[in-house]
Amino acid sequence: MKKIEAVIKPFKLDEVREGLSEVGVTGLTVTEVKGFGRQKGHTELYRGAEYVVDFLPKIKIEVIVADETVEQAVEAIIKAARTGKIGDGKIFVMPVEQVIRIRTGEAGEAAI
């Protein structure tokens, strides 16, 4: 099993969720986050004073998938989240040792 974390632009969330659903991903966790990479921040004017907004709003999506589903899920995220502009985000894939469904006690892939 693998955990896929994707940091994307907020307006791409629905497209990514639909893309993941099409490849069989049944559950995901979404978190509103802030950060920056190469995109850096931008300057804004407030009451005549200019200030720098360092951290940009992003969405972090977390999904756990079976090993054989990883490539399809990653491709679905890339296809849905890509705008071709700086700040499209990043995808991280990490191994998952164990998953346990609290309600039933199911473990492993059955708990996904």
C-alpha positions as CSV (number, residue, x, y, z in Angstrom):
1,M,0.0,0.0,0.0
2,K,1.1,3.6,-0.6
3,K,0.0,7.0,0.7
4,I,-0.3,9.7,-2.0
5,E,-0.1,13.3,-0.9
6,A,-0.8,15.9,-3.4
7,V,-0.6,19.7,-2.9
8,I,-2.7,21.4,-5.5
9,K,-4.4,24.8,-6.4
10,P,-7.7,25.1,-4.5
11,F,-9.8,25.5,-7.6
12,K,-8.6,22.2,-9.0
13,L,-10.0,20.1,-6.0
14,D,-13.3,19.0,-7.7
15,E,-11.5,17.9,-10.9
16,V,-8.9,15.9,-8.9
17,R,-11.6,14.3,-6.8
18,E,-13.6,13.3,-9.9
19,G,-10.4,12.0,-11.6
20,L,-9.5,9.8,-8.5
21,S,-13.1,8.5,-8.3
22,E,-12.9,7.4,-12.0
23,V,-9.8,5.2,-11.2
24,G,-11.4,3.6,-8.2
25,V,-10.2,5.7,-5.3
26,T,-13.1,5.6,-2.8
27,G,-11.9,7.8,0.0
28,L,-9.6,10.8,0.5
29,T,-8.7,13.4,3.1
30,V,-8.6,17.1,2.2
31,T,-6.8,19.8,4.2
32,E,-6.6,23.5,3.5
33,V,-2.9,24.4,3.8
34,K,-0.6,27.4,3.0
35,G,2.9,27.3,1.5
36,F,5.1,28.4,-1.3
37,G,7.8,26.9,-3.5
38,R,9.1,28.5,-6.7
39,Q,5.9,30.4,-7.0
40,K,7.0,32.5,-4.0
41,G,4.5,35.0,-2.7
42,H,3.0,38.1,-4.2
43,T,2.6,41.7,-3.0
44,E,-0.8,43.3,-2.2
45,L,-1.9,46.7,-1.3
46,Y,-3.9,47.3,2.0
47,R,-4.9,50.8,3.0
48,G,-2.1,52.3,0.9
49,A,0.6,50.1,2.3
50,E,2.2,47.3,0.2
51,Y,2.9,44.0,1.9
52,V,4.1,40.6,0.8
53,V,1.9,37.5,1.1
54,D,4.5,34.8,1.5
55,F,2.2,31.8,1.9
56,L,-0.3,31.0,-0.8
57,P,-3.5,29.0,-0.1
58,K,-3.3,25.4,-1.3
59,I,-5.2,22.1,-0.9
60,K,-3.5,18.9,0.4
61,I,-5.1,15.7,-0.7
62,E,-4.2,12.4,1.0
63,V,-5.2,9.0,-0.3
64,I,-4.1,5.4,0.6
65,V,-4.2,3.0,-2.4
66,A,-3.1,-0.5,-3.2
67,D,0.3,-0.8,-4.9
68,E,-1.3,-1.7,-8.3
69,T,-3.4,1.5,-8.2
70,V,-0.6,4.0,-7.5
71,E,0.3,4.9,-11.1
72,Q,-3.4,5.3,-12.1
73,A,-4.1,7.6,-9.1
74,V,-0.9,9.7,-9.7
75,E,-1.8,10.1,-13.4
76,A,-5.4,11.1,-12.5
77,I,-4.1,13.8,-10.2
78,I,-1.6,15.1,-12.7
79,K,-4.2,15.2,-15.5
80,A,-6.8,17.0,-13.3
81,A,-4.5,19.4,-11.4
82,R,-2.2,20.6,-14.2
83,T,-2.7,24.2,-15.5
84,G,0.8,24.5,-17.0
85,K,1.6,27.4,-14.9
86,I,3.9,27.8,-11.9
87,G,2.4,26.7,-8.6
88,D,0.5,23.6,-9.9
89,G,1.8,21.7,-6.9
90,K,3.6,18.5,-6.0
91,I,2.8,14.8,-5.5
92,F,4.5,12.6,-2.9
93,V,4.2,8.8,-2.7
94,M,5.2,7.0,0.5
95,P,4.9,3.4,1.7
96,V,2.2,2.5,4.2
97,E,3.0,-0.4,6.6
98,Q,-0.5,-0.9,8.0
99,V,-4.1,0.3,7.7
100,I,-6.7,-0.6,10.3
101,R,-10.4,0.3,10.1
102,I,-11.4,1.4,13.6
103,R,-15.1,0.4,13.3
104,T,-14.6,-3.2,12.2
105,G,-11.0,-4.0,13.0
106,E,-10.3,-4.9,9.3
107,A,-6.6,-4.5,8.4
108,G,-4.5,-4.2,5.3
109,E,-6.0,-3.5,1.9
110,A,-9.5,-4.6,3.2
111,A,-9.4,-1.5,5.4
112,I,-8.9,0.9,2.5
